[in-house]
Every structure is written in structure tokens, then in C-alpha cells.
Amino acid sequence: MPHAHILVFMQNGAKFPTADHLDTIISAEIPDKSVDPDLYAIVGDCMMHGPCGPAKKDNVCMVNGKCSKMFPKRLNIRTSIDANGFPAYMRRIDGRFIEKNGIRLDNGYVVPYNRNLMLQYHAHMNVEWCIQTRGVKYLFKYIHKGPDYASAAMDKEDEDGVIDEIKTYYDCRYITACESSWRVLAFPIHFRTTSVEKLGFHLPDQELVFFDEDEPIENILKKISSMREWVPRKRGFAIGRIAHINPAQDELYFLKVMLNWVRGPKSYEDIRTVDGVVYSTYEDACYALGLMDDDKEYIEAIKDCSDNSSGTYARKLFSRVLVSKTLSQPYLVWEATWEYLTDDILYKKRRETGNAELNLTIDQIKNIALTEIQNHLLSNGRSLHKWPLMPKPDDFGCYNGNRLIDDELKYVVEDQLKENERLIAMITDEQRGFYNEILDAVLNDSGGVFFLYGYGGTGKTFVYRALSSAIRSRRMIVLNTASSGIAALLLEGGRTAHSRFGILIDADEFTTCKKMEPGSDRAELVKAAKLIVWDEAPMMNIHCFETLDRSMRDIIRSSEHKPFGDKVVVFGGDFRQILPVIPGGGRAETVLAALNSPYLWEHCEVLKLTKNMKLLAGLSDDEAKELQSFSKWILDVGDGKINLPNDGQVDIDIPSDLLKKYWRRSYSDYCKGEFLNSVRVAGMPRHNLKLKVGAPIMCLRNLDLVDGLCNGTRLIVTQLLPHVIEGRIITGNSITGDKVWIPRMYVSPPDTKFPFRMRRRQFPVTLAFAVTINKSQGQTFGSVGLFLPRPVFSHGRMGGDDYEDRYYFIFGKSVQTILIMSIMLMLMLYQSRPKSCNVYLWKLHSALGYCVSGDRD
């Protein structure tokens, strides 16, 4: 049937940036028959799919018992954008239906349409919103698939009454009226702009020469010896691209890699020269530049680490690389570096035994090193068993217990008792009441879900530590987790919730925890735990909590009808701060994804902490009064109590001493790199990373939770070696000052809008002169500030008519400023664009601010 696929590109000012805008142009619901009878009739005739599925299994759309068009669609109360960038249109349960072939079809069978187009043309017109190249490719493929064809058969019997099917079969090309008229009028069928020229190259003395078979040899030699060079094009414009070379072509492939890297070479020797050294092969030159995708780099990294520190750090580095799944052949790396990995084993054993004459065989030294590596891997949820070719320690496989449970029971009871007594001596009456209530639920096995609700400074972490020490002093298990790695470091034995429970990154309403099947070590650990703590819970999507709930009900069958298997679970956080990140979502999607959405929240008992512990920190009367007034003002802003009545647009007066103004500087775009190198994705380092000794950096991956090297850990660079970075940790409690080594590894963005999966081998760090509000969750600073790099003020507020030429900083004297930064930026953005309030009011996680630690002046 003749039809058309039309793709409309919108100008920047006419785009539809949020899901809420789509409802104004696209509908996927049955119209109200009494209000819009014409549209109701047209939708019923042209825009209803099916019936199909169990109601009509022989429909043309049915493939293997399922509808190939994925009907009926899922019903949604609001339009949203899924993780892949495709829209899920609003299809409400409103009781409307259209009957076709005796079957009632609801909103789940409506093909998306535009009201005006339907009333104009009275025809089937499917209107979709495209933002992903995956969706656009569906339309563009019709340009290249060739013309449509129709097969026709003319049945005619011959004199003998026999039909010759071969003679009567015709393969015909079908041309519609519009296409035929276009061709008759000789209009252009296609056009091409910006020619792309393939640039050839060759190895020395391997030039490709074309000649006739009867051409004299002298002429052929002249072609080879003649000087050839590239000259600028005199007419037109074209883009040059180096020809594709298969990696199997060895040196030619490495020559291509170097040509993309070296600028302005005048000879083959220039291409092979790196830092003044002329290498014999292009492969060696690639390796010297760090462009090789092999394990040589990690061998050199271990050697560098061993030369500049003890073998203990080298073994931890080797374990870290194993955990990151970067090594292609770990066994070969071990064989090449075992001497460096074991250089301090004999010295340590002599000191432990006090025997300076102690001697160990090479096999014994290797066994001790492998045992340390195995223990380090086990602490990070890995084992040498994953790599069959790697040698194993002698006692490997002899242990039949649960290492996860053993690790949680290793705490010294006496130390935990002393810690608990120290904390209880400082606890407030408000905290003591919540502490006793949760502790009684644990000791009496009564279960329960609690939410410790309080703004920064009210002592949530203090209560977690008191509960943990009290329960561990009774030789019971407490699982301390947090939504972010940096917040987990503040809790003893803390891990990220995803790491501890195996929650998938893209959790949904059907997922369960990975490797938490009944009977597994992780499942037995959760069953044995008396208390589960989850700090900064409001940051996570509700699907993460539901995933844990489903898994715990599955492994604790005796209490499968109670939330979290009737375990005592304590969540904590502040909903005024960071809410779940919903890409492309609006206010409704963010609210529905928050923890306080049914069904778990109705079982949750909220415990509110209201007393600021900073006021009890030995401050003078004036300082305490100032801090109390400042904290109250922040809470009033967050609760919407400033300048009542609040009708959705309120002017907030920021104290002048919190604002500092800087003039904007203009920068020129001097050069543009290649596309892939210029791509900047959240959670991924820049392609060009410039560091120096003393620079503050932040780790962007969970590399080693035991040593505190996780996503969000801040460090100071102490050494920069060719293949590894040495840093000193400056965040956390017990790990501050520890030295760690960070190698290069494969880094991929968690989720991108590109139709390909991008991977780089680079150091998983970035400069951290400032950190985002998300990364600052749970941390304590002496003073913090908010940097506003874009103009967010309007109507001349706090900047006059020239507000577009200024930067703004907001400074504060306490940790509470982290909260004011989020709230004030939200309100200022709201003042600037009140029509987009659904975007700004509920996207604190996308704020432009940065928390910076340092002196106020």
C-alpha cells in the first residue's frame, strides 16, 4: 500500500525538551465521545491496532504467539522517556474503549496520533517523537532499501488445461503516482554534499603502482622514484579520511594508528619517533604512546609501583587490575612480574618471626603472595577461581565456609563495646529514643522498616555508628550500605548498596538481586544479618528498593509476605536534597521514582531528627545563635515557608554576605578535536587529562572498596609515573592519608545517547578542585560555596541589567550551605523560567552548582 515516512527536524527554539511537552502534540488515548465525536470516530476507524494477542491469535501482526508491534502497550498515567530514549506515551485507565470485531480495545491499543492531522486528513497517520538515532534509522533505511516490488500471477489455462506457472509469473516494479510524476518531470532523486576522499598510504618500499602490461620498465621505475605530495584542493571542498586497515595487517595497521596521532611528519622516521626516541617498528611506537591494547602496560605499571613502593602496594595494584577485568591474560602478567610482586615477602616474614636467618623457597614466597592476592580479591567479591590459568595458593579450595559472613564477624567485641560506650556518652535525648526503638526491634526480632529523616548535621551517621557498635558487640551482623561510595566510606564496613546486594544498575519492576539466589553466600549473609542500614536512600530509584525487597522475600520464605523478609531495615537521608535521577523525566516521574512512593513507604516508620548537633560542639553563645538562625532559615526555604503565601513563584532574599560577583571571561574555540575524543559523558574522564603532583583528583569508579578507592573518593596526586598514578586519600574517616596506586583501565559510560558503546583505556580519575552536590552527600566541610557558571537571574535581580556578564558564588560558614545551594539554585532557576518549573523544581540533581572545600575568603 502506498505510504510515506516523513522525518521533521525541529529548530532549536521549537523543540520539545521534556515529556510534558509531548502531550500537546501527540496523543495515544481514545478521545471522549461526547466531547469530540468526530475525532472519536476517526481514531476508531484508523488508529486502533488489532485486535490481536489471545483475542485473535491469527492476526497478521502475530509472530510466535506475540504481537510483533508490541501491542497492547503499557498503560501510564503520564508521558515519560524510557532508559533507551524512547517515549512511553500517556495511556490512562479511563474506562474508554472502542469495539472492533466484538472485542473491546482500550488505550493500550491506540496508535499515537496528532489531533489536528487526524481531523484534517481522516487517514491513518502515526506520529512519533524521535530523539535517538536508533529511531531515525528506521525512517532512513527506506532510502537505501531500494524500490518496492509487487509479485503478480496471471492464471490462464492452455489448450491442455495446464497452467505454466513459470511463464505466467512476473516480477514487477511498483511506482506510485507521486514517484512517477517526479521522475517524468526529471526532478533530482538524490543529492550528495561534502565529498569524502579516501587517503591512501603504504609502508616503505611497498607503494602501489599502476602500469600497462606492455609499458617499459624505465617508465615504471620513474613512477616509483618520483616525488609525490598532497596539495590543497583548488576547486570545491572535500573531507579526507585515512583508508580502513584490518588489524591483522600488523605494521600497516600500526602505521595508520600513528598517522592519526603524529602531526606533520616529513618521513617514516618522524612517524616512529616518540619523545625523541626513534623506534624500530610502528608497533613499538604505538606502545610507547600508550596506544596498545595489551597487557604490557600493566606489567610496566607493576614494575613502576614496585620500584617506588613496597611489594604490598604492588600486590594490591595487581588485585585491583584483576577486579577491573582489564587484563586479557592475567597468567602472563603474573609470570612477568612475580619477582616484583614478592620482593618484600621474605623481609616481612623475618620481621614477623623475629628470625633474621629465615629462608623461604621460591614456591613458598609465591604461595604467600598468592594468598594475599586471593584474600584481597575475596574482600572485593572476586576470587582467583575466575581465572583458571592463574596459579592458586596451596590452601585454595580447602575453605568451605561463607567468607562474607566471616568478614562481618571479624570485629573485636571489646573494641565495639568501647566505641559504643563512647558514642552513648555523647548521644542526645532525641537520638537516644530512636536508637532504643531500633535496637529493641533488632534484639526482639520484631522486624520493621524505619526511615531516619533529618537535614545535614542532625546526627544520622552518628546513630548508624551507635547502632552498629551495639549490635556488633553482641557478635551480630550489621550490613552498613549507602547509595554512593563516598557516603559508604563514612560507615565502618560500609559498601555501596549495589555492591553489597548485587542490585542491577538498570533495575526495574521485575529485576532481582544478582547472585542472591537461595543458598548462595550473599543470600546467607543477608539472612544472618540482624540490621541493614542504607544511608542517603532518597538518591536511589524506587526500583532499587523493590529489587532488594523481592530478593529478601524470596530467600526468607518464612516471612515472604512482610517487607524485606521481616528484617530490620533502616533508611536515612533528606528528601530536600538529592532526588533520583530520571533522564528526560519531569516532576511526576521524579516523584513516582522516589522512596516515599507506595508500596514500601506505607510500611515505613519515619523517625525525624530535628536537633542540630553542631549547636552542641562547644560554640559560643553568639556563634550558636547565629548558626541556629541560619539553619532555621535554610529549612524554611526548603519547606516553602519563606514569603508566604507561596503560589509557586516567590522572591527569596539572599543575604548579601553570601554573594560574591566575578566578571565573565570570554574564551575562543581555538581548535576542535575528533568527535570521539571530544565526547564528554557524565561519569567518564575527559579524553585529555592534565595532572600534576599536588593536584586534587577524584576517583570515578569503584576500584577497591576495602582500601576506600571508590566512586567519589578524593585524593592528592603524589607521583605521576608513565603507567600508574600514586595518590593520597583525603576523604573518609579511617582511610584518610592512605596511599593508593591507580592504573589505567577500560572506562565506559554507564548509559549514553549514542547508538554505539564507547570504551576508553584511561585513568579513571578527574580533577576535583570542586565536586558536584551529588558527590558531596554525607561529607562534612568547614565551608562550602556554590558556583553559578550560567546566568540564572532574571528581571534584574541581584545583578542589574548586565547579569549575563557575571559569575556568582554563594558562600557559607557551615555544612548546611550544601542544602541552601540546592534549594536556592532551584528557586532562582524557577524565577528565571517559571514556565519550566516542572523541570527545575524537581531536578536538584542537575543543579549547576559545585561544592568546594576551603577557606571562605
Order of alpha helices (4+ residues) and beta strands (2+ residues): alpha-alpha-beta-beta-beta-beta-beta-beta-alpha-alpha-beta-beta-alpha-beta-alpha-beta-alpha-alpha-beta-beta-alpha-alpha-alpha-alpha-alpha-alpha-alpha-alpha-alpha-beta-alpha-beta-alpha-beta-alpha-alpha-beta-alpha-beta-alpha-beta-alpha-beta-alpha-beta-beta-beta-beta-beta-beta-beta-beta-beta-beta-alpha-alpha-beta
